[in-house]
Amino acid sequence: MIFVRHLCHVVSWIIVYLSMKKYPTQIKRFGKHIKKLREANNLTQIELGEKAELTSRTIQRIESGEFASTLHILIALGKALNLAPGDLLNEAINK
């Protein structure tokens, strides 16, 4: 069971890496959108990280476009910002 969980984690990170190579513009737009939402909610990166149960470094990397979010991060950010995960993606995809 631990091996399967570890394998899923590795596959997830491979997908994130490949996504960053294929969609760099959308990932940067997504990061800017998250930053704009965070600031509109008067949250620091630390506060958003705490609400989303992520590190402030992860928030920083997302906002700067250094990191492609996985599904669990989209869900966590959506909950923390009171938005559906799909609403978070619209800004990055529909431009």
TIRO-2110 file (N, C-alpha, C; in Angstrom, 1 decimal):
// TIRO-2110
0.8, -1.2, 0.0, N, 1, A
0.0, 0.0, 0.0, CA, 1, A
0.9, 1.3, 0.0, C, 1, A
1.9, 1.3, 0.8, N, 2, A
2.8, 2.4, 0.8, CA, 2, A
3.5, 2.6, -0.5, C, 2, A
3.9, 1.5, -1.2, N, 3, A
4.5, 1.6, -2.5, CA, 3, A
3.6, 2.2, -3.5, C, 3, A
2.3, 1.8, -3.5, N, 4, A
1.3, 2.4, -4.4, CA, 4, A
1.1, 3.9, -4.2, C, 4, A
1.0, 4.3, -2.9, N, 5, A
0.9, 5.7, -2.6, CA, 5, A
2.1, 6.5, -3.1, C, 5, A
3.3, 5.9, -2.9, N, 6, A
4.6, 6.5, -3.3, CA, 6, A
4.6, 6.6, -4.8, C, 6, A
4.2, 5.6, -5.5, N, 7, A
4.2, 5.6, -7.0, CA, 7, A
3.2, 6.6, -7.5, C, 7, A
2.1, 6.8, -6.9, N, 8, A
1.1, 7.8, -7.3, CA, 8, A
1.7, 9.2, -7.1, C, 8, A
2.4, 9.4, -6.0, N, 9, A
3.0, 10.7, -5.8, CA, 9, A
4.1, 11.0, -6.9, C, 9, A
4.9, 10.0, -7.2, N, 10, A
5.9, 10.2, -8.2, CA, 10, A
5.3, 10.5, -9.6, C, 10, A
4.2, 9.8, -10.0, N, 11, A
3.5, 10.0, -11.2, CA, 11, A
2.9, 11.4, -11.2, C, 11, A
2.4, 11.8, -10.1, N, 12, A
1.8, 13.1, -10.0, CA, 12, A
2.9, 14.2, -10.3, C, 12, A
4.0, 14.1, -9.7, N, 13, A
5.1, 15.1, -9.9, CA, 13, A
5.6, 15.0, -11.3, C, 13, A
5.6, 13.9, -12.0, N, 14, A
6.0, 13.8, -13.4, CA, 14, A
5.0, 14.6, -14.2, C, 14, A
3.8, 14.4, -14.0, N, 15, A
2.7, 15.2, -14.7, CA, 15, A
2.9, 16.6, -14.5, C, 15, A
3.2, 17.1, -13.3, N, 16, A
3.4, 18.5, -13.0, CA, 16, A
4.6, 19.0, -13.8, C, 16, A
5.6, 18.3, -13.8, N, 17, A
6.8, 18.7, -14.5, CA, 17, A
6.5, 18.8, -16.0, C, 17, A
5.9, 17.8, -16.6, N, 18, A
5.5, 17.9, -18.0, CA, 18, A
4.6, 19.0, -18.3, C, 18, A
3.6, 19.3, -17.4, N, 19, A
2.7, 20.4, -17.6, CA, 19, A
3.4, 21.7, -17.7, C, 19, A
4.4, 21.9, -16.8, N, 20, A
5.2, 23.1, -16.8, CA, 20, A
5.9, 23.3, -18.1, C, 20, A
6.4, 22.3, -18.7, N, 21, A
7.1, 22.4, -20.0, CA, 21, A
6.1, 22.7, -21.1, C, 21, A
4.9, 22.1, -21.1, N, 22, A
4.0, 22.3, -22.2, CA, 22, A
3.1, 23.5, -22.1, C, 22, A
2.8, 24.0, -20.9, N, 23, A
1.9, 25.1, -20.7, CA, 23, A
2.5, 26.2, -19.8, C, 23, A
3.7, 26.7, -20.1, N, 24, A
4.3, 27.7, -19.2, CA, 24, A
3.5, 29.0, -19.1, C, 24, A
2.9, 29.5, -20.2, N, 25, A
2.2, 30.7, -20.2, CA, 25, A
0.9, 30.6, -19.3, C, 25, A
0.2, 29.5, -19.4, N, 26, A
-1.0, 29.3, -18.6, CA, 26, A
-0.6, 29.2, -17.1, C, 26, A
0.5, 28.5, -16.8, N, 27, A
0.9, 28.4, -15.4, CA, 27, A
1.3, 29.7, -14.8, C, 27, A
1.9, 30.6, -15.6, N, 28, A
2.3, 31.9, -15.1, CA, 28, A
1.0, 32.7, -14.9, C, 28, A
0.0, 32.7, -15.8, N, 29, A
-1.2, 33.4, -15.7, CA, 29, A
-2.0, 32.9, -14.5, C, 29, A
-2.0, 31.6, -14.2, N, 30, A
-2.6, 31.0, -13.1, CA, 30, A
-2.0, 31.6, -11.8, C, 30, A
-0.7, 31.7, -11.7, N, 31, A
0.0, 32.2, -10.6, CA, 31, A
-0.4, 33.7, -10.3, C, 31, A
-0.4, 34.5, -11.4, N, 32, A
-0.8, 35.9, -11.3, CA, 32, A
-2.2, 36.0, -10.8, C, 32, A
-3.1, 35.1, -11.2, N, 33, A
-4.5, 35.1, -10.8, CA, 33, A
-4.6, 34.7, -9.3, C, 33, A
-3.9, 33.8, -8.9, N, 34, A
-3.9, 33.4, -7.4, CA, 34, A
-3.4, 34.6, -6.6, C, 34, A
-2.3, 35.2, -7.1, N, 35, A
-1.8, 36.4, -6.3, CA, 35, A
-2.9, 37.5, -6.2, C, 35, A
-3.6, 37.7, -7.3, N, 36, A
-4.6, 38.8, -7.3, CA, 36, A
-5.7, 38.4, -6.4, C, 36, A
-6.2, 37.1, -6.4, N, 37, A
-7.2, 36.7, -5.5, CA, 37, A
-6.7, 36.8, -4.0, C, 37, A
-5.5, 36.4, -3.8, N, 38, A
-5.0, 36.5, -2.4, CA, 38, A
-5.0, 37.9, -1.9, C, 38, A
-4.5, 38.8, -2.7, N, 39, A
-4.4, 40.2, -2.3, CA, 39, A
-5.8, 40.8, -2.2, C, 39, A
-6.8, 40.4, -3.0, N, 40, A
-8.2, 40.9, -2.9, CA, 40, A
-8.8, 40.4, -1.6, C, 40, A
-8.3, 39.3, -1.1, N, 41, A
-8.8, 38.8, 0.2, CA, 41, A
-8.0, 39.3, 1.4, C, 41, A
-7.1, 40.2, 1.1, N, 42, A
-6.2, 40.8, 2.1, CA, 42, A
-5.4, 39.7, 2.9, C, 42, A
-4.9, 38.7, 2.2, N, 43, A
-4.1, 37.6, 2.8, CA, 43, A
-2.7, 37.7, 2.4, C, 43, A
-1.8, 37.4, 3.3, N, 44, A
-0.4, 37.2, 3.0, CA, 44, A
-0.2, 35.8, 2.4, C, 44, A
1.0, 35.6, 1.9, N, 45, A
1.3, 34.2, 1.4, CA, 45, A
1.2, 33.2, 2.5, C, 45, A
1.7, 33.7, 3.7, N, 46, A
1.7, 32.8, 4.9, CA, 46, A
0.3, 32.5, 5.3, C, 46, A
-0.6, 33.5, 5.3, N, 47, A
-2.0, 33.3, 5.7, CA, 47, A
-2.7, 32.4, 4.7, C, 47, A
-2.5, 32.6, 3.4, N, 48, A
-3.2, 31.7, 2.4, CA, 48, A
-2.6, 30.3, 2.6, C, 48, A
-1.3, 30.2, 2.8, N, 49, A
-0.8, 28.9, 3.0, CA, 49, A
-1.4, 28.1, 4.2, C, 49, A
-1.6, 28.9, 5.2, N, 50, A
-2.2, 28.2, 6.4, CA, 50, A
-3.6, 27.8, 6.2, C, 50, A
-4.4, 28.7, 5.5, N, 51, A
-5.8, 28.4, 5.2, CA, 51, A
-5.9, 27.2, 4.2, C, 51, A
-4.9, 27.1, 3.3, N, 52, A
-4.9, 26.0, 2.3, CA, 52, A
-4.1, 24.8, 2.8, C, 52, A
-3.5, 24.9, 3.9, N, 53, A
-2.7, 23.8, 4.5, CA, 53, A
-1.5, 23.5, 3.5, C, 53, A
-0.9, 24.6, 3.0, N, 54, A
0.3, 24.5, 2.2, CA, 54, A
1.3, 25.4, 2.8, C, 54, A
2.6, 25.3, 2.4, N, 55, A
3.6, 26.1, 2.9, CA, 55, A
3.6, 27.5, 2.2, C, 55, A
4.1, 28.5, 2.8, N, 56, A
4.2, 29.8, 2.1, CA, 56, A
5.1, 29.7, 0.9, C, 56, A
6.1, 28.9, 1.0, N, 57, A
7.0, 28.7, -0.2, CA, 57, A
6.2, 28.1, -1.4, C, 57, A
5.3, 27.2, -1.1, N, 58, A
4.5, 26.6, -2.2, CA, 58, A
3.6, 27.7, -2.8, C, 58, A
3.0, 28.6, -2.0, N, 59, A
2.2, 29.7, -2.5, CA, 59, A
3.1, 30.6, -3.3, C, 59, A
4.3, 30.9, -2.8, N, 60, A
5.3, 31.8, -3.6, CA, 60, A
5.6, 31.2, -4.9, C, 60, A
5.9, 29.9, -5.0, N, 61, A
6.2, 29.2, -6.2, CA, 61, A
5.1, 29.2, -7.2, C, 61, A
3.8, 29.0, -6.7, N, 62, A
2.7, 29.1, -7.6, CA, 62, A
2.5, 30.4, -8.2, C, 62, A
2.6, 31.5, -7.3, N, 63, A
2.4, 32.8, -7.8, CA, 63, A
3.4, 33.3, -8.8, C, 63, A
4.6, 32.8, -8.6, N, 64, A
5.7, 33.2, -9.5, CA, 64, A
5.8, 32.4, -10.8, C, 64, A
4.9, 31.4, -10.9, N, 65, A
4.9, 30.5, -12.1, CA, 65, A
5.9, 29.4, -12.1, C, 65, A
6.5, 29.2, -11.0, N, 66, A
7.6, 28.2, -10.9, CA, 66, A
7.0, 26.8, -10.6, C, 66, A
5.7, 26.7, -10.4, N, 67, A
5.1, 25.4, -9.9, CA, 67, A
3.8, 25.3, -10.5, C, 67, A
3.5, 24.1, -11.2, N, 68, A
2.2, 23.8, -11.7, CA, 68, A
1.4, 23.0, -10.6, C, 68, A
0.3, 23.5, -10.3, N, 69, A
-0.5, 23.0, -9.2, CA, 69, A
-1.1, 21.6, -9.6, C, 69, A
-1.1, 20.7, -8.6, N, 70, A
-1.7, 19.5, -8.7, CA, 70, A
-3.2, 19.6, -8.3, C, 70, A
-4.0, 18.6, -8.5, N, 71, A
-5.4, 18.7, -8.2, CA, 71, A
-5.7, 19.0, -6.7, C, 71, A
-4.9, 18.3, -5.8, N, 72, A
-5.2, 18.5, -4.4, CA, 72, A
-4.8, 20.0, -4.0, C, 72, A
-3.9, 20.6, -4.7, N, 73, A
-3.6, 22.0, -4.4, CA, 73, A
-4.6, 22.9, -4.9, C, 73, A
-5.2, 22.6, -6.1, N, 74, A
-6.3, 23.4, -6.6, CA, 74, A
-7.5, 23.3, -5.7, C, 74, A
-7.8, 22.2, -5.2, N, 75, A
-8.9, 22.0, -4.2, CA, 75, A
-8.6, 22.8, -2.9, C, 75, A
-7.4, 22.7, -2.4, N, 76, A
-7.1, 23.4, -1.2, CA, 76, A
-7.2, 24.9, -1.4, C, 76, A
-6.6, 25.4, -2.5, N, 77, A
-6.7, 26.8, -2.7, CA, 77, A
-8.1, 27.3, -2.9, C, 77, A
-8.9, 26.5, -3.6, N, 78, A
-10.3, 26.9, -3.8, CA, 78, A
-11.1, 27.0, -2.5, C, 78, A
-10.8, 26.0, -1.6, N, 79, A
-11.5, 26.1, -0.3, CA, 79, A
-11.0, 27.3, 0.5, C, 79, A
-9.7, 27.6, 0.4, N, 80, A
-9.1, 28.7, 1.2, CA, 80, A
-9.6, 30.1, 0.7, C, 80, A
-9.9, 30.1, -0.6, N, 81, A
-10.4, 31.4, -1.3, CA, 81, A
-11.9, 31.4, -1.5, C, 81, A
-12.6, 30.4, -1.0, N, 82, A
-14.0, 30.2, -1.2, CA, 82, A
-14.4, 30.3, -2.7, C, 82, A
-13.7, 29.5, -3.5, N, 83, A
-14.0, 29.4, -5.0, CA, 83, A
-13.9, 28.0, -5.4, C, 83, A
-14.6, 27.6, -6.4, N, 84, A
-14.5, 26.3, -7.0, CA, 84, A
-13.2, 26.2, -7.7, C, 84, A
-12.5, 25.0, -7.7, N, 85, A
-11.3, 24.9, -8.4, CA, 85, A
-11.3, 25.3, -9.9, C, 85, A
-12.5, 25.0, -10.5, N, 86, A
-12.6, 25.4, -11.9, CA, 86, A
-12.6, 26.9, -12.1, C, 86, A
-13.1, 27.7, -11.1, N, 87, A
-13.1, 29.1, -11.2, CA, 87, A
-11.6, 29.6, -11.1, C, 87, A
-10.8, 28.9, -10.4, N, 88, A
-9.4, 29.3, -10.3, CA, 88, A
-8.7, 29.2, -11.6, C, 88, A
-9.1, 28.2, -12.4, N, 89, A
-8.4, 27.9, -13.7, CA, 89, A
-8.9, 28.8, -14.8, C, 89, A
-10.1, 29.3, -14.7, N, 90, A
-10.7, 30.0, -15.8, CA, 90, A
-9.8, 31.2, -16.3, C, 90, A
-9.3, 31.9, -15.4, N, 91, A
-8.4, 33.1, -15.7, CA, 91, A
-7.2, 32.6, -16.5, C, 91, A
-6.6, 31.5, -16.2, N, 92, A
-5.4, 31.0, -16.8, CA, 92, A
-5.7, 30.4, -18.2, C, 92, A
-6.8, 29.8, -18.3, N, 93, A
-7.1, 29.0, -19.5, CA, 93, A
-7.8, 29.9, -20.6, C, 93, A
-8.7, 30.8, -20.2, N, 94, A
-9.5, 31.5, -21.1, CA, 94, A
-9.0, 32.8, -21.6, C, 94, A
-7.7, 32.9, -21.7, N, 95, A
-7.1, 34.1, -22.3, CA, 95, A
-6.4, 33.9, -23.5, C, 95, A
END
